[in-house]
Amino acid sequence: MSAEEAKKRIIFDQYSRYHATAEVCALLQTGAGNSILDIGSGEACLLGQFLPEADITFLDPLLTGSVRSDLKIITESIFDTSLPEAAFDIVASVDTFEHIPPDLRQTFLDR
């Protein structure tokens, strides 16, 4: 299935949010040599469908046991203190914040 066909299968509200996120990333000139961290990507890793050429690392505990060897995946929680030290040009998080307990939201943003 092509990337365009895959995008047609995404439900409308998700499509609109990921499309908007991809447009912002494009405005920030993500491309060769730039990296993106997608926090809370979910099993579908949808941002990769909108930015197929980007260097994206997907961080989500739901990806534990993923057989997607074609993707860079971190399966720890964003709150895990054992996360590797890394720097990214852009950090994106779509459809995630509402799943963070209110008392941890500032920690999430700080991290």
N, C-alpha and C positions, 0 to 999 in steps of 0.2 A: 504494500500500500504506500502510495506517495505521501509526502508531507502535506500536500494540499488536500488529498483525500482524507487523511487523518484529521486535519483541522475541521473538515466538514462534519465529523462525527462528534465533536465537542459540543456539549450543551451550550445554549446561547449565552447565559450569564457568565459561564466560565470563559467562553470564547472572548467576550467583550473585555473582561478583566485582563486576561493574558495578552490579548492583542494590544491593549493600552500599555501594559507593562513593557512589551516588546518595543513599542513605539518610543517610549521614554528611553529605554536602553539604546535604541538606535540613535536618538538625539544626543545621547551622551557618548556617541561614537564607539559603541562596543563593536569590536571586530577582531581582526588578527592581533594577538598580543594582549588583548584585554580579557579580564576574567570576571565572571559573575558567580555569586553564591546565591542559590535559590533555597531559602529556608522554608521548610514545610511543603515541599514540592508535591507530596502525594505520590502514589504509585505510578501515575501516568507521566510524571515529569513533563508537564505540558509546555513549560517555557521553552524547552528544547525544540518543540515543534514549530515555534514561532521564530526562533533564532538558531537555525540549524548549524550555522557557521561559528557561533559563539563558543567560547571556552567556559562551559557552565559546570559547576559542581552542585549537586543536588543533596541537600541535607534534610533527612527525615527518618525518624525511627521506624516508620512504616516500610522503609525500603530494606529492612533486615531480611536476608535470604533472597534478595533480588537476583535474578539471573541475567540482569541487563549488564553484561560485561562491556558494552559499548559506551557506558556512561561513567562519569566520575561521581561516586556516591559516598556520602558520610552517613552512617546509620545511627550515630549518637544523637541524643537530644541537644538542643542548643544550650541547655543548662549544664551539660556534662563538662566537668572541669578537665577531663582528659582529652578534650578536642585538640587536634593538632593546631599549633600556631600557624596561621596563614593570613595573608592579606588578599583582598579582592578589590577590583576597581569599582564594582557595583554589588550591592546586596539587595536582593528582591525577596519579598515575602507576600504571596497572594493567597487570600482565603485562609490565613493562619491565625491572625491576632485574636479572633473571637474564640479560638480554642485554648488560648493561654489563660490560666486562672488570673482573675483581677489582681491578686497580690503579687503575681510574678511578671506582670506586664512591663513595669519599668525595668526590671532586670533583663527581660527579653530585649527591650530596646537598647539598653546599655551594652549588652553583649554584642 
